Amino acid sequence: MQFSFDVRGRSFNKALHWSDPLAFGRRAYFVTMSQPSSLTVEAVQLDDEGLYRCRVDFKNSPTRNFQIRLAVVALYL
């Protein structure tokens, strides 16, 4: 599953967003107005559970990688 938030060569408010239509599609969006910024996924599904990687590339610093495990505890219908 992939989501991309790209600010290369542009301001934050003009960032390019892309969400894999076969995975999150329109259910995922990146929130930059909060501290820290975060990826939000609406209508979480059991198939969303798993290990995710977050990669942050900086212009003048080394790339940072994080792993986040999403556990779906309960689904409300």
C-alpha positions in Angstrom: 0.0 0.0 0.0 1.4 3.4 -0.9 0.7 7.0 -0.1 2.9 9.8 -1.3 3.1 13.5 -0.1 5.7 15.3 -2.3 6.8 18.9 -1.6 9.9 18.9 -3.8 10.2 22.3 -5.5 6.9 23.7 -4.1 5.4 24.9 -0.9 3.6 22.6 1.7 0.2 23.9 0.7 0.9 22.9 -3.0 2.2 19.4 -2.2 1.4 16.6 -4.6 -0.7 13.8 -3.0 -1.1 10.3 -4.3 -2.9 7.3 -2.7 -2.8 3.8 -4.2 -6.4 3.4 -5.6 -6.2 -0.4 -4.9 -5.3 0.1 -1.3 -6.3 3.4 0.5 -7.7 5.3 -2.4 -9.6 8.3 -1.1 -9.6 7.0 2.4 -6.1 8.3 3.2 -5.0 11.9 3.4 -2.0 13.7 5.0 -2.8 16.3 7.7 -0.1 19.0 7.9 -2.0 21.5 10.2 -1.4 19.3 13.3 1.8 18.8 15.2 3.2 16.4 14.3 1.8 16.0 10.8 0.1 12.7 10.3 -1.4 10.3 7.7 -5.1 9.7 8.4 -7.0 6.7 7.1 -10.8 6.7 7.3 -13.0 3.6 7.3 -10.2 1.3 8.4 -10.6 -2.2 7.1 -9.2 -5.5 8.4 -7.0 -5.7 5.3 -5.3 -2.5 6.4 -3.6 -4.2 9.3 0.1 -4.7 8.9 3.5 -3.2 9.0 4.0 0.2 7.2 7.1 2.1 6.4 7.4 5.8 6.5 10.3 7.4 4.5 11.1 11.1 4.9 13.6 12.6 2.5 15.3 15.9 3.4 17.2 18.3 1.2 20.2 18.8 3.5 19.9 15.8 5.9 20.0 12.0 5.6 16.7 10.2 4.7 14.9 8.8 7.8 12.9 5.6 7.8 10.3 4.5 10.3 8.2 1.3 10.7 4.7 1.5 12.1 2.5 -1.5 12.9 -1.2 -0.9 12.4 -3.4 -3.3 14.5 -7.1 -3.3 13.8 -8.7 -4.1 17.1 -12.4 -3.8 16.3 -14.6 -2.8 13.4 -17.8 -0.9 13.9 -20.4 -1.4 11.3 
